[in-house]
Amino acid sequence: MGLRYQSHPWHGIPIGEDAPKVVTTFIEVIPSDLVKYEIDKLTGYLKIDRPQKFSNIVPALYGFIPQTYCKEQTAAYCMEKTGRTDIKGDDDPLDVCVLTEREITHGNVIVKARPIGGFRMIDGGEADDKILAVMEKDEIYADWQDISDVPDVMVDRLKHYFLTYKQLPGEEAKCEITHTYGVDEALEVIRRSQTDYQEAYGDLEEVLSLTLFEAFNFSQRKNKMLDDL
């Protein structure tokens, strides 16, 4: 069936055997995009979420880590680190920004990346972490092992984008970044989101396989009935 149908980017693309140290990422938006694309959860196709507000553009490749989900475990880790008690998961796959010195000309691509840190972001009371990673084997950024290796100006650009990309003039800010964290916390956030995914969708492959098996059997029975007529 995989030869006939495109895999769903969230559910059908493996996170990678070396996760969370090296993860597969699905890129939705690139720095030159003037609209924000995001995955349509039902179909798996990219859809236009909204035009980018004002002149702010994402300063890195931006997408998500397949087979992750931000729910109870991810929210619990956010509450543990912030001391808050009212945080929920945002019901989305885990967001990721991938740094590379190469020009990537379009989204809807798969990129292998190595996490080096992240931002603990809260959006309207929901945990909305942004993992920061470098493209695997990138010639310029390959030596970066932790967010402390990233120049402050690059970190500030990323933080500014996420703090303003949903906000209109005069509106009260809904997003906040409580912490900038290093590689160890980034890996733990990914692990938590993997656990959340398994709890929510762990039997998805089995269910889909059963559904396809039943559909195949139904088709076979239908063809036999037609042959008997």
N, C-alpha and C positions, 0 to 999 in steps of 0.2 A: 504493500500500500504506500510505503514511503517513496516509491519511485513515481507514483501517480499524483500524490498530494503534497503540498508544501507543509512542513511542520509548523506548528504554532510557535512563534518566537519565545513566548513565556514558558510554555509547557513542553514543547517538543525538542528544544535545543538543550543538550546536556550542559550542566554548569562546568564540567571538566573534572578529570580524575585527580588533579592536584589542588582542587579547591579546599580551603579558601585562599591558599597562598597564590595560586594562579587561577583566574576565573575566566570563563567565557562571558563576554558582554555583548549585548545587542544595542547598537547605536541608532538612536531615533533622530537626533538633532546634531548638526555640525555648526561651527562658528559663523559660517556665511549664510545660514538660514534666516530668513526674515519672518518666518512663521514658526510656531512651535508645533512639531509633530509629536504624536505619542501613539503607542500601540492601542488598537481597538481590542479590548479583552475578549470580545465574542468571536471575531473573525480572524484575529492575528495580523490584520493588515494595518499599515500606518494610516492614521487619520490626522487631519488638521485640528489641533486643539484650539489655537487662537493665534492671531498675529502677535509677533513680539512687540511688547509695549515700548514705545519711544525708541531710543537708539541703543538700548542695552541688548547685547548679544551674548550668548553663552561662550565663555573663553576656552572651552575644551570640547572634545567629543562628549556627548551626553546621552545616556540611555539607561539600561537596567541590566541586572544580573539575572539570567533565566533561572527558573526553579528556585526562586526565593520569594518570600511573602512577609510583609510587615504586619504582624498581628500580636498575639499575647506575649510571646517570648521577647520579641523586639521591643515592644512597649515596656515590658518589665525591666529590661536592661537600661532603657532610657530613664525610667523612674529611679532605678538604683543609682545611676550616675548623677541625676539632677536633684534627688531628694523629693521629687514631686510624687503625688499619688493619684493624679487625674489624667494620666496620659494613655491614649489608645493607639493602636496601630492604624496606619492609613489605608490598609486593605489593598496595597499595591506591591508589585515587585520592588526590590531594593534598588534605589537609584545609584548611578555611578557616573563619574566624570573621568575620562581617560585622556591623559596627556601624551602627546606625540609631537615630534618635530616635523613629521611628514604631513603634507596636505592631503586630507581625505575629502574627496569632492562631493560625496553624498552620504546620506544616512542609509538605514535599512541594510546594514552590514554587520557581520560578526567580527569582533576583535578580541583576541586574547590579551589579558591585562593582568598586571601584578599590583594588588592593593598596597598602598603605603600610608593611608590615613583616612581622615574624613571629617565631616562636620556633623555635630549633633544638632539637628534642626528640628524645631517643633512648629508645626503649621496648624493653627486653629485647634490646639490641644492634641494633635496627632503626631506621633513619632514619624519623622520624614528624613531619616539620615541620608547624607550624601557621601558615598564612598569616593575617595580620590585614588586613582590608580595610574600607572604608566603602562603604555603599550609594551607588551613583551618583546624583548630584543630591540627596542628602540635605540638608535645609535647615540642619541644625545642624552636621554633620560634613563638609560639602562642602569646607571650607577646609583640612582636615587632609591634608597631603601626605606625612608621614613619621611613623613611630612615635614620634619625639621630640615630636610635637604632641599625643600622647595623654597624659592625666594619669597619673601614676605609680600612683595607686590603681586605675585601670581595668586597667592592665597587670598589676598584682599580682593582681587578682581572676582574670584569665584564666589567669595562670601557676599560681595556687593550684588552680584547677579541674583543669587538665590534670595536675598533679602528684599529685592525690589521687583523681581520679574512678574509678580502678580499684583503689584500695588499701583493704583492710580493716584494722581495728585489729590491731596486732601483726605485720602483714605487713611484710616488707622492701620498701622502695620499688623499683619496677621502672622507673619513668620518671624522667628527668632532663632539665632544660633547660640546655643548655650556653651558649647565647647568645640574646640578644634583638637582632634585626637590623633594619635600616632597609629602605627601599623598594628600593634597588638590589639587595641580596641577595635580597629577596623575589621580584623579577622574574627573577633568575637561577635560583632554585629552581623557579619555574614553568616556565621554559624547559627546564630539565633534565628535569622531569617530563613535559613535552610530548614531548621526545626519547625518553624511556623508553616513552611510550605508542605513539609511531610505530613504534618497534622491535618492540614486542610485539603491537600491534593495527593497524598501519598499513594492512594489506590487509583489514581487517574489513568495510568498506563494499563492497569488490569481491567478497569472499566471500559476503556476505549477498545482494548483488545477483544474483550467479550462482546462488545457491541458490533465490532467488525466481523467477528466470528458468526454471530447470530445473523447479521445481514448477509453474509456469504451463504449460510445454510438456507436462508429464506430465498435467496436468488436461485440456489440450486434446486430447491423444491418447486419454485415457480417454473423454471425451465423444464423440469421433468413433467409437470402438469401440462405444459404447452405441447411437449413432445407426445404425450399420451392422447391428446385430442385428435 
